[in-house]
Each structure stands twice: as structure tokens, then as C-alpha cells.
Amino acid sequence: MVASEERRPRRRADAERSRTQVLDAAARLLRRQPDAGMAAIAQAAGVTRQTVYAHFSSREGLVRAAVDRMTAESVTALEAAMLDEGSATAALLRFLDASWRSFEENAPLLQAAAPPPQPGDRDERDREEDRDREEGRDREEDRGREKDRGREEGRDRALHEPVTERLARLVERGQQAGEFTPDLPTHWLVASTVALGHAAGDEATSGRMTHADAEAAFRLSVLRLFGAPPAS
């Protein structure tokens, strides 16, 4: 009995090490190959597919775990940026630098987490919905899609929340110190910063702008939005 009880913590520790090994490999591989499947991730981790599925029941679950880890790493980077110290403007620049570094390191991983595009489905769906409206029938599929969108939006909010909370505190500090415009509410400045970050990331990912130009545009746009002096 004693030997059996001693083995349980060892098995749990072995399982946790195995899970971490799979997650490490997935994060590394998805940053290079966003479309990598479970077999490729298993190979990169040096384990079998059965081992991967023992820890993560689906690729979606594995990718979400990798994104959750990325979020934790981003929060750690923001804490290292010491946003509560120095002038609010200098802290904002450190926030933007840390955020952009996180994007550059993790853009392919975020791409892996995005829902796969389905060309042509939208046009056909529109036609089906038009026919159903004409016939006066409710669409169960519509409700399902609305729920899916709601879940994705909720997850997106949860993903940003640890970052936006820190940015909100920084905005309030800057407004109280007279460094940022008092004419716009905190939540608007925070939401606009997130939107500008997404726009800059999209421009860089698409190749319409270089990463350096997109980062510079991101910084300048946020500083102007906040009414802060441009970075020297």
C-alpha cells in the first residue's frame, strides 16, 4: 500500500513533464508552421500521437493551451517593463515595445489559433438563409453559429484581459498626471490601442508594410491618440 501511494506522485510528475514536453514542442513548431498537425507535433516532441492525445483531446485544445502560455509570457514581459515606474509616457512606450515583441514572436502561433477560412461557404450560407427567411423557418444552424461566435469573442476578451487591465491602470495614471488626454475615456483608449495593434499586425503579416514600418506606425498612432509627445 505504501509503495503504491509513493508511486502516485511520481506518475503525476511524469505525466506533467510529458505534457510540458508536448506543449513546448507545439509552441516551437506552431511558431514556424502554423498549420502543423498532431502527428508533426508528436514527432517534434519525440512522443507518439497517442501520448499527445492523452494530454490534449484535440488540436484545438493543444493550440489554446499554447496561446494561454503565450499570454502568461506576455504578462510576465509587461511586469518586467515596470509600467508603474517613471513617467506614464515612458511606461507607455515600454508597453508598446513589449507588446510588439510578443506579436513578432507569436504571430504564427496566433495564426494557428484562428478559425480556418472556408472559401465559398459564406455565399452559399447567405443563399440558404435567404431561402429560409422567405419560407419563414427558423435556422438552428444560425443559433449554433451565434453561440460559436459568442464563445470566440468571450475567449478573445479573456485572452486580452490580463494585458488590458495593466494598460487601463497606465492610462489612468497618465491622465491623472496630465500626460494623456482627459477628453477620451480610459476604456476607449484601451480598446483603440488593442485595435491599432491588430491593424499593425495585419499590415506586417500581409506584407503591405515591413515589420519596422508597422511598429513605427503603431507607436506613432497610439501616442497621437493619447495626446502624448512623440518618441524622440
Rosetta constraint file for C-alpha pairs under 8 A:
AtomPair CA 1 CA 5 HARMONIC 6.26 0.50
AtomPair CA 2 CA 6 HARMONIC 6.22 0.50
AtomPair CA 3 CA 7 HARMONIC 6.29 0.50
AtomPair CA 4 CA 8 HARMONIC 6.65 0.50
AtomPair CA 5 CA 9 HARMONIC 7.61 0.50
AtomPair CA 6 CA 10 HARMONIC 7.04 0.50
AtomPair CA 7 CA 11 HARMONIC 6.12 0.50
AtomPair CA 8 CA 12 HARMONIC 6.24 0.50
AtomPair CA 9 CA 13 HARMONIC 6.07 0.50
AtomPair CA 10 CA 14 HARMONIC 6.10 0.50
AtomPair CA 11 CA 15 HARMONIC 6.08 0.50
AtomPair CA 12 CA 16 HARMONIC 6.13 0.50
AtomPair CA 13 CA 17 HARMONIC 6.17 0.50
AtomPair CA 14 CA 18 HARMONIC 6.15 0.50
AtomPair CA 15 CA 19 HARMONIC 6.12 0.50
AtomPair CA 16 CA 20 HARMONIC 6.11 0.50
AtomPair CA 17 CA 21 HARMONIC 6.08 0.50
AtomPair CA 18 CA 22 HARMONIC 6.31 0.50
AtomPair CA 19 CA 23 HARMONIC 6.15 0.50
AtomPair CA 19 CA 52 HARMONIC 7.80 0.50
AtomPair CA 19 CA 55 HARMONIC 6.02 0.50
AtomPair CA 20 CA 24 HARMONIC 5.93 0.50
AtomPair CA 21 CA 25 HARMONIC 6.24 0.50
AtomPair CA 21 CA 45 HARMONIC 6.19 0.50
AtomPair CA 22 CA 26 HARMONIC 6.08 0.50
AtomPair CA 22 CA 41 HARMONIC 7.35 0.50
AtomPair CA 22 CA 42 HARMONIC 7.06 0.50
AtomPair CA 22 CA 45 HARMONIC 5.34 0.50
AtomPair CA 22 CA 47 HARMONIC 7.94 0.50
AtomPair CA 22 CA 52 HARMONIC 6.60 0.50
AtomPair CA 23 CA 27 HARMONIC 6.12 0.50
AtomPair CA 23 CA 62 HARMONIC 7.28 0.50
AtomPair CA 23 CA 65 HARMONIC 7.52 0.50
AtomPair CA 23 CA 66 HARMONIC 6.41 0.50
AtomPair CA 24 CA 28 HARMONIC 6.31 0.50
AtomPair CA 24 CA 45 HARMONIC 7.75 0.50
AtomPair CA 25 CA 29 HARMONIC 6.02 0.50
AtomPair CA 25 CA 41 HARMONIC 6.43 0.50
AtomPair CA 25 CA 44 HARMONIC 5.74 0.50
AtomPair CA 25 CA 45 HARMONIC 5.07 0.50
AtomPair CA 26 CA 30 HARMONIC 5.82 0.50
AtomPair CA 26 CA 41 HARMONIC 5.49 0.50
AtomPair CA 26 CA 44 HARMONIC 7.61 0.50
AtomPair CA 26 CA 45 HARMONIC 7.59 0.50
AtomPair CA 26 CA 62 HARMONIC 7.71 0.50
AtomPair CA 26 CA 63 HARMONIC 7.68 0.50
AtomPair CA 26 CA 66 HARMONIC 7.16 0.50
AtomPair CA 27 CA 31 HARMONIC 6.21 0.50
AtomPair CA 27 CA 66 HARMONIC 5.73 0.50
AtomPair CA 27 CA 109 HARMONIC 7.13 0.50
AtomPair CA 28 CA 32 HARMONIC 6.90 0.50
AtomPair CA 29 CA 33 HARMONIC 5.79 0.50
AtomPair CA 29 CA 34 HARMONIC 7.57 0.50
AtomPair CA 29 CA 36 HARMONIC 7.21 0.50
AtomPair CA 29 CA 41 HARMONIC 6.92 0.50
AtomPair CA 29 CA 44 HARMONIC 7.31 0.50
AtomPair CA 30 CA 34 HARMONIC 4.47 0.50
AtomPair CA 30 CA 35 HARMONIC 7.08 0.50
AtomPair CA 30 CA 36 HARMONIC 6.29 0.50
AtomPair CA 30 CA 108 HARMONIC 6.49 0.50
AtomPair CA 30 CA 109 HARMONIC 5.34 0.50
AtomPair CA 30 CA 112 HARMONIC 6.76 0.50
AtomPair CA 31 CA 105 HARMONIC 7.56 0.50
AtomPair CA 31 CA 106 HARMONIC 6.22 0.50
AtomPair CA 31 CA 107 HARMONIC 7.28 0.50
AtomPair CA 31 CA 108 HARMONIC 4.81 0.50
AtomPair CA 31 CA 109 HARMONIC 4.96 0.50
AtomPair CA 32 CA 108 HARMONIC 6.69 0.50
AtomPair CA 33 CA 108 HARMONIC 7.17 0.50
AtomPair CA 34 CA 108 HARMONIC 5.42 0.50
AtomPair CA 34 CA 109 HARMONIC 5.96 0.50
AtomPair CA 34 CA 111 HARMONIC 6.21 0.50
AtomPair CA 34 CA 112 HARMONIC 4.51 0.50
AtomPair CA 35 CA 112 HARMONIC 6.12 0.50
AtomPair CA 36 CA 40 HARMONIC 6.03 0.50
AtomPair CA 36 CA 41 HARMONIC 6.87 0.50
AtomPair CA 37 CA 41 HARMONIC 6.31 0.50
AtomPair CA 37 CA 59 HARMONIC 7.17 0.50
AtomPair CA 38 CA 42 HARMONIC 6.02 0.50
AtomPair CA 38 CA 49 HARMONIC 6.65 0.50
AtomPair CA 38 CA 52 HARMONIC 7.34 0.50
AtomPair CA 38 CA 59 HARMONIC 6.34 0.50
AtomPair CA 39 CA 43 HARMONIC 6.23 0.50
AtomPair CA 39 CA 48 HARMONIC 7.91 0.50
AtomPair CA 39 CA 49 HARMONIC 5.81 0.50
AtomPair CA 40 CA 44 HARMONIC 6.16 0.50
AtomPair CA 41 CA 45 HARMONIC 6.13 0.50
AtomPair CA 42 CA 46 HARMONIC 6.05 0.50
AtomPair CA 42 CA 47 HARMONIC 5.20 0.50
AtomPair CA 42 CA 48 HARMONIC 5.57 0.50
AtomPair CA 42 CA 49 HARMONIC 5.38 0.50
AtomPair CA 42 CA 51 HARMONIC 7.81 0.50
AtomPair CA 42 CA 52 HARMONIC 6.21 0.50
AtomPair CA 43 CA 47 HARMONIC 6.17 0.50
AtomPair CA 43 CA 48 HARMONIC 7.12 0.50
AtomPair CA 47 CA 51 HARMONIC 6.29 0.50
AtomPair CA 47 CA 52 HARMONIC 7.32 0.50
AtomPair CA 48 CA 52 HARMONIC 6.66 0.50
AtomPair CA 49 CA 53 HARMONIC 6.22 0.50
AtomPair CA 50 CA 54 HARMONIC 6.04 0.50
AtomPair CA 51 CA 55 HARMONIC 6.71 0.50
AtomPair CA 52 CA 56 HARMONIC 6.06 0.50
AtomPair CA 53 CA 57 HARMONIC 5.00 0.50
AtomPair CA 53 CA 58 HARMONIC 6.79 0.50
AtomPair CA 56 CA 61 HARMONIC 5.96 0.50
AtomPair CA 56 CA 62 HARMONIC 5.59 0.50
AtomPair CA 57 CA 61 HARMONIC 6.66 0.50
AtomPair CA 57 CA 62 HARMONIC 7.87 0.50
AtomPair CA 58 CA 62 HARMONIC 6.45 0.50
AtomPair CA 59 CA 63 HARMONIC 6.10 0.50
AtomPair CA 60 CA 64 HARMONIC 6.11 0.50
AtomPair CA 60 CA 113 HARMONIC 7.39 0.50
AtomPair CA 61 CA 65 HARMONIC 6.22 0.50
AtomPair CA 62 CA 66 HARMONIC 6.32 0.50
AtomPair CA 63 CA 67 HARMONIC 6.19 0.50
AtomPair CA 63 CA 109 HARMONIC 7.89 0.50
AtomPair CA 63 CA 112 HARMONIC 7.11 0.50
AtomPair CA 63 CA 113 HARMONIC 6.02 0.50
AtomPair CA 64 CA 68 HARMONIC 6.05 0.50
AtomPair CA 64 CA 113 HARMONIC 6.84 0.50
AtomPair CA 65 CA 69 HARMONIC 6.26 0.50
AtomPair CA 66 CA 70 HARMONIC 6.23 0.50
AtomPair CA 66 CA 109 HARMONIC 7.93 0.50
AtomPair CA 67 CA 71 HARMONIC 6.19 0.50
AtomPair CA 67 CA 109 HARMONIC 7.18 0.50
AtomPair CA 67 CA 110 HARMONIC 7.12 0.50
AtomPair CA 67 CA 113 HARMONIC 7.59 0.50
AtomPair CA 68 CA 72 HARMONIC 6.38 0.50
AtomPair CA 68 CA 159 HARMONIC 7.44 0.50
AtomPair CA 69 CA 73 HARMONIC 6.24 0.50
AtomPair CA 70 CA 74 HARMONIC 6.16 0.50
AtomPair CA 70 CA 106 HARMONIC 7.54 0.50
AtomPair CA 71 CA 75 HARMONIC 6.24 0.50
AtomPair CA 71 CA 159 HARMONIC 6.81 0.50
AtomPair CA 72 CA 76 HARMONIC 6.27 0.50
AtomPair CA 73 CA 77 HARMONIC 6.25 0.50
AtomPair CA 74 CA 78 HARMONIC 6.28 0.50
AtomPair CA 74 CA 98 HARMONIC 7.70 0.50
AtomPair CA 74 CA 99 HARMONIC 7.41 0.50
AtomPair CA 74 CA 102 HARMONIC 6.33 0.50
AtomPair CA 74 CA 163 HARMONIC 7.91 0.50
AtomPair CA 75 CA 79 HARMONIC 6.20 0.50
AtomPair CA 75 CA 162 HARMONIC 6.75 0.50
AtomPair CA 75 CA 163 HARMONIC 6.46 0.50
AtomPair CA 76 CA 80 HARMONIC 6.26 0.50
AtomPair CA 77 CA 81 HARMONIC 6.34 0.50
AtomPair CA 77 CA 98 HARMONIC 6.45 0.50
AtomPair CA 78 CA 82 HARMONIC 6.97 0.50
AtomPair CA 78 CA 83 HARMONIC 7.24 0.50
AtomPair CA 78 CA 95 HARMONIC 6.50 0.50
AtomPair CA 78 CA 98 HARMONIC 6.43 0.50
AtomPair CA 78 CA 99 HARMONIC 7.97 0.50
AtomPair CA 78 CA 163 HARMONIC 7.93 0.50
AtomPair CA 79 CA 83 HARMONIC 7.07 0.50
AtomPair CA 81 CA 91 HARMONIC 7.53 0.50
AtomPair CA 81 CA 94 HARMONIC 6.03 0.50
AtomPair CA 81 CA 95 HARMONIC 6.86 0.50
AtomPair CA 81 CA 98 HARMONIC 7.45 0.50
AtomPair CA 82 CA 91 HARMONIC 7.34 0.50
AtomPair CA 83 CA 88 HARMONIC 7.71 0.50
AtomPair CA 83 CA 91 HARMONIC 4.97 0.50
AtomPair CA 83 CA 92 HARMONIC 7.39 0.50
AtomPair CA 83 CA 94 HARMONIC 7.46 0.50
AtomPair CA 83 CA 95 HARMONIC 7.14 0.50
AtomPair CA 83 CA 166 HARMONIC 7.95 0.50
AtomPair CA 83 CA 170 HARMONIC 6.85 0.50
AtomPair CA 84 CA 88 HARMONIC 7.83 0.50
AtomPair CA 84 CA 91 HARMONIC 7.28 0.50
AtomPair CA 84 CA 170 HARMONIC 7.19 0.50
AtomPair CA 85 CA 91 HARMONIC 7.02 0.50
AtomPair CA 86 CA 90 HARMONIC 6.70 0.50
AtomPair CA 86 CA 91 HARMONIC 6.67 0.50
AtomPair CA 87 CA 91 HARMONIC 6.23 0.50
AtomPair CA 87 CA 174 HARMONIC 7.80 0.50
AtomPair CA 88 CA 92 HARMONIC 6.00 0.50
AtomPair CA 88 CA 170 HARMONIC 6.52 0.50
AtomPair CA 88 CA 171 HARMONIC 7.66 0.50
AtomPair CA 88 CA 173 HARMONIC 6.59 0.50
AtomPair CA 88 CA 174 HARMONIC 4.93 0.50
AtomPair CA 88 CA 177 HARMONIC 7.92 0.50
AtomPair CA 88 CA 179 HARMONIC 6.90 0.50
AtomPair CA 89 CA 93 HARMONIC 6.38 0.50
AtomPair CA 89 CA 174 HARMONIC 7.11 0.50
AtomPair CA 89 CA 179 HARMONIC 6.83 0.50
AtomPair CA 89 CA 180 HARMONIC 7.95 0.50
AtomPair CA 89 CA 228 HARMONIC 6.64 0.50
AtomPair CA 89 CA 229 HARMONIC 7.97 0.50
AtomPair CA 90 CA 94 HARMONIC 6.41 0.50
AtomPair CA 91 CA 95 HARMONIC 6.15 0.50
AtomPair CA 91 CA 170 HARMONIC 7.68 0.50
AtomPair CA 92 CA 96 HARMONIC 6.20 0.50
AtomPair CA 92 CA 170 HARMONIC 7.31 0.50
AtomPair CA 93 CA 97 HARMONIC 6.12 0.50
AtomPair CA 93 CA 219 HARMONIC 7.51 0.50
AtomPair CA 93 CA 231 HARMONIC 7.96 0.50
AtomPair CA 94 CA 98 HARMONIC 6.13 0.50
AtomPair CA 95 CA 99 HARMONIC 6.08 0.50
AtomPair CA 95 CA 167 HARMONIC 7.86 0.50
AtomPair CA 96 CA 100 HARMONIC 6.08 0.50
AtomPair CA 96 CA 219 HARMONIC 6.77 0.50
AtomPair CA 97 CA 101 HARMONIC 6.21 0.50
AtomPair CA 98 CA 102 HARMONIC 6.25 0.50
AtomPair CA 99 CA 103 HARMONIC 6.34 0.50
AtomPair CA 100 CA 104 HARMONIC 6.21 0.50
AtomPair CA 100 CA 197 HARMONIC 7.95 0.50
AtomPair CA 100 CA 215 HARMONIC 6.95 0.50
AtomPair CA 101 CA 105 HARMONIC 6.19 0.50
AtomPair CA 102 CA 106 HARMONIC 5.97 0.50
AtomPair CA 103 CA 107 HARMONIC 5.29 0.50
AtomPair CA 103 CA 201 HARMONIC 7.23 0.50
AtomPair CA 106 CA 110 HARMONIC 6.27 0.50
AtomPair CA 107 CA 111 HARMONIC 6.22 0.50
AtomPair CA 107 CA 205 HARMONIC 7.90 0.50
AtomPair CA 108 CA 112 HARMONIC 6.24 0.50
AtomPair CA 109 CA 113 HARMONIC 6.51 0.50
AtomPair CA 110 CA 114 HARMONIC 6.44 0.50
AtomPair CA 118 CA 122 HARMONIC 7.72 0.50
AtomPair CA 120 CA 124 HARMONIC 6.57 0.50
AtomPair CA 121 CA 125 HARMONIC 5.95 0.50
AtomPair CA 122 CA 126 HARMONIC 6.09 0.50
AtomPair CA 123 CA 127 HARMONIC 6.39 0.50
AtomPair CA 124 CA 128 HARMONIC 6.22 0.50
AtomPair CA 125 CA 129 HARMONIC 6.09 0.50
AtomPair CA 126 CA 130 HARMONIC 6.18 0.50
AtomPair CA 127 CA 131 HARMONIC 6.30 0.50
AtomPair CA 128 CA 132 HARMONIC 6.16 0.50
AtomPair CA 129 CA 133 HARMONIC 6.04 0.50
AtomPair CA 129 CA 139 HARMONIC 7.88 0.50
AtomPair CA 130 CA 134 HARMONIC 6.24 0.50
AtomPair CA 131 CA 135 HARMONIC 6.33 0.50
AtomPair CA 132 CA 136 HARMONIC 6.02 0.50
AtomPair CA 132 CA 137 HARMONIC 5.39 0.50
AtomPair CA 132 CA 138 HARMONIC 7.21 0.50
AtomPair CA 132 CA 139 HARMONIC 7.42 0.50
AtomPair CA 133 CA 137 HARMONIC 6.21 0.50
AtomPair CA 133 CA 138 HARMONIC 7.68 0.50
AtomPair CA 139 CA 143 HARMONIC 6.86 0.50
AtomPair CA 140 CA 144 HARMONIC 6.35 0.50
AtomPair CA 141 CA 145 HARMONIC 6.14 0.50
AtomPair CA 142 CA 146 HARMONIC 6.15 0.50
AtomPair CA 143 CA 147 HARMONIC 6.24 0.50
AtomPair CA 144 CA 148 HARMONIC 6.23 0.50
AtomPair CA 145 CA 149 HARMONIC 6.11 0.50
AtomPair CA 146 CA 150 HARMONIC 6.08 0.50
AtomPair CA 147 CA 151 HARMONIC 6.16 0.50
AtomPair CA 148 CA 152 HARMONIC 6.23 0.50
AtomPair CA 149 CA 153 HARMONIC 6.06 0.50
AtomPair CA 150 CA 154 HARMONIC 6.04 0.50
AtomPair CA 151 CA 155 HARMONIC 6.11 0.50
AtomPair CA 152 CA 156 HARMONIC 6.07 0.50
AtomPair CA 153 CA 157 HARMONIC 6.23 0.50
AtomPair CA 154 CA 158 HARMONIC 6.23 0.50
AtomPair CA 155 CA 159 HARMONIC 6.01 0.50
AtomPair CA 156 CA 160 HARMONIC 6.36 0.50
AtomPair CA 157 CA 161 HARMONIC 5.90 0.50
AtomPair CA 158 CA 162 HARMONIC 7.67 0.50
AtomPair CA 160 CA 164 HARMONIC 5.95 0.50
AtomPair CA 161 CA 165 HARMONIC 5.91 0.50
AtomPair CA 162 CA 166 HARMONIC 6.78 0.50
AtomPair CA 163 CA 167 HARMONIC 6.37 0.50
AtomPair CA 164 CA 168 HARMONIC 5.95 0.50
AtomPair CA 164 CA 190 HARMONIC 6.52 0.50
AtomPair CA 165 CA 169 HARMONIC 6.47 0.50
AtomPair CA 166 CA 170 HARMONIC 6.35 0.50
AtomPair CA 167 CA 171 HARMONIC 6.12 0.50
AtomPair CA 167 CA 190 HARMONIC 6.56 0.50
AtomPair CA 168 CA 172 HARMONIC 6.23 0.50
AtomPair CA 168 CA 186 HARMONIC 6.30 0.50
AtomPair CA 168 CA 187 HARMONIC 7.08 0.50
AtomPair CA 168 CA 190 HARMONIC 6.21 0.50
AtomPair CA 169 CA 173 HARMONIC 6.22 0.50
AtomPair CA 170 CA 174 HARMONIC 6.19 0.50
AtomPair CA 171 CA 175 HARMONIC 6.13 0.50
AtomPair CA 171 CA 180 HARMONIC 7.23 0.50
AtomPair CA 171 CA 186 HARMONIC 6.28 0.50
AtomPair CA 171 CA 189 HARMONIC 7.66 0.50
AtomPair CA 171 CA 190 HARMONIC 7.76 0.50
AtomPair CA 172 CA 176 HARMONIC 6.10 0.50
AtomPair CA 172 CA 186 HARMONIC 6.64 0.50
AtomPair CA 173 CA 177 HARMONIC 6.17 0.50
AtomPair CA 174 CA 178 HARMONIC 6.14 0.50
AtomPair CA 174 CA 179 HARMONIC 5.01 0.50
AtomPair CA 174 CA 180 HARMONIC 5.17 0.50
AtomPair CA 175 CA 179 HARMONIC 5.84 0.50
AtomPair CA 175 CA 180 HARMONIC 4.74 0.50
AtomPair CA 175 CA 181 HARMONIC 6.22 0.50
AtomPair CA 175 CA 182 HARMONIC 5.76 0.50
AtomPair CA 178 CA 182 HARMONIC 7.73 0.50
AtomPair CA 179 CA 227 HARMONIC 7.54 0.50
AtomPair CA 179 CA 228 HARMONIC 6.15 0.50
AtomPair CA 180 CA 226 HARMONIC 5.14 0.50
AtomPair CA 180 CA 227 HARMONIC 5.39 0.50
AtomPair CA 180 CA 228 HARMONIC 5.66 0.50
AtomPair CA 181 CA 226 HARMONIC 5.62 0.50
AtomPair CA 181 CA 227 HARMONIC 5.23 0.50
AtomPair CA 181 CA 228 HARMONIC 7.64 0.50
AtomPair CA 184 CA 188 HARMONIC 6.61 0.50
AtomPair CA 184 CA 189 HARMONIC 6.83 0.50
AtomPair CA 185 CA 189 HARMONIC 6.55 0.50
AtomPair CA 186 CA 190 HARMONIC 6.22 0.50
AtomPair CA 187 CA 191 HARMONIC 6.03 0.50
AtomPair CA 188 CA 192 HARMONIC 5.93 0.50
AtomPair CA 189 CA 193 HARMONIC 6.09 0.50
AtomPair CA 189 CA 225 HARMONIC 7.43 0.50
AtomPair CA 189 CA 226 HARMONIC 7.09 0.50
AtomPair CA 190 CA 194 HARMONIC 6.41 0.50
AtomPair CA 191 CA 195 HARMONIC 6.23 0.50
AtomPair CA 192 CA 196 HARMONIC 6.04 0.50
AtomPair CA 193 CA 197 HARMONIC 6.13 0.50
AtomPair CA 193 CA 222 HARMONIC 6.25 0.50
AtomPair CA 194 CA 198 HARMONIC 6.33 0.50
AtomPair CA 195 CA 199 HARMONIC 6.19 0.50
AtomPair CA 196 CA 200 HARMONIC 6.08 0.50
AtomPair CA 196 CA 218 HARMONIC 6.37 0.50
AtomPair CA 196 CA 221 HARMONIC 7.63 0.50
AtomPair CA 196 CA 222 HARMONIC 7.51 0.50
AtomPair CA 197 CA 201 HARMONIC 6.09 0.50
AtomPair CA 197 CA 218 HARMONIC 6.43 0.50
AtomPair CA 198 CA 202 HARMONIC 6.08 0.50
AtomPair CA 199 CA 203 HARMONIC 6.22 0.50
AtomPair CA 200 CA 204 HARMONIC 6.24 0.50
AtomPair CA 200 CA 214 HARMONIC 5.18 0.50
AtomPair CA 200 CA 215 HARMONIC 6.74 0.50
AtomPair CA 200 CA 217 HARMONIC 7.35 0.50
AtomPair CA 200 CA 218 HARMONIC 5.96 0.50
AtomPair CA 201 CA 205 HARMONIC 5.98 0.50
AtomPair CA 201 CA 214 HARMONIC 7.24 0.50
AtomPair CA 202 CA 206 HARMONIC 5.96 0.50
AtomPair CA 203 CA 207 HARMONIC 6.25 0.50
AtomPair CA 203 CA 208 HARMONIC 5.32 0.50
AtomPair CA 203 CA 209 HARMONIC 5.47 0.50
AtomPair CA 203 CA 210 HARMONIC 7.95 0.50
AtomPair CA 203 CA 214 HARMONIC 6.67 0.50
AtomPair CA 204 CA 208 HARMONIC 6.31 0.50
AtomPair CA 204 CA 209 HARMONIC 5.11 0.50
AtomPair CA 204 CA 210 HARMONIC 5.58 0.50
AtomPair CA 204 CA 211 HARMONIC 5.09 0.50
AtomPair CA 204 CA 214 HARMONIC 5.96 0.50
AtomPair CA 209 CA 213 HARMONIC 6.04 0.50
AtomPair CA 209 CA 214 HARMONIC 5.84 0.50
AtomPair CA 210 CA 214 HARMONIC 6.08 0.50
AtomPair CA 211 CA 215 HARMONIC 6.05 0.50
AtomPair CA 212 CA 216 HARMONIC 6.19 0.50
AtomPair CA 213 CA 217 HARMONIC 6.10 0.50
AtomPair CA 214 CA 218 HARMONIC 6.05 0.50
AtomPair CA 215 CA 219 HARMONIC 6.24 0.50
AtomPair CA 216 CA 220 HARMONIC 6.15 0.50
AtomPair CA 217 CA 221 HARMONIC 5.90 0.50
AtomPair CA 218 CA 222 HARMONIC 6.21 0.50
AtomPair CA 219 CA 223 HARMONIC 6.18 0.50
AtomPair CA 220 CA 224 HARMONIC 6.16 0.50
AtomPair CA 220 CA 230 HARMONIC 6.65 0.50
AtomPair CA 220 CA 231 HARMONIC 7.88 0.50
AtomPair CA 221 CA 225 HARMONIC 6.09 0.50
AtomPair CA 222 CA 226 HARMONIC 6.12 0.50
AtomPair CA 223 CA 227 HARMONIC 6.06 0.50
AtomPair CA 223 CA 228 HARMONIC 5.06 0.50
AtomPair CA 223 CA 229 HARMONIC 6.68 0.50
AtomPair CA 223 CA 230 HARMONIC 6.21 0.50
AtomPair CA 224 CA 228 HARMONIC 6.12 0.50
AtomPair CA 224 CA 229 HARMONIC 7.52 0.50
AtomPair CA 224 CA 230 HARMONIC 7.44 0.50
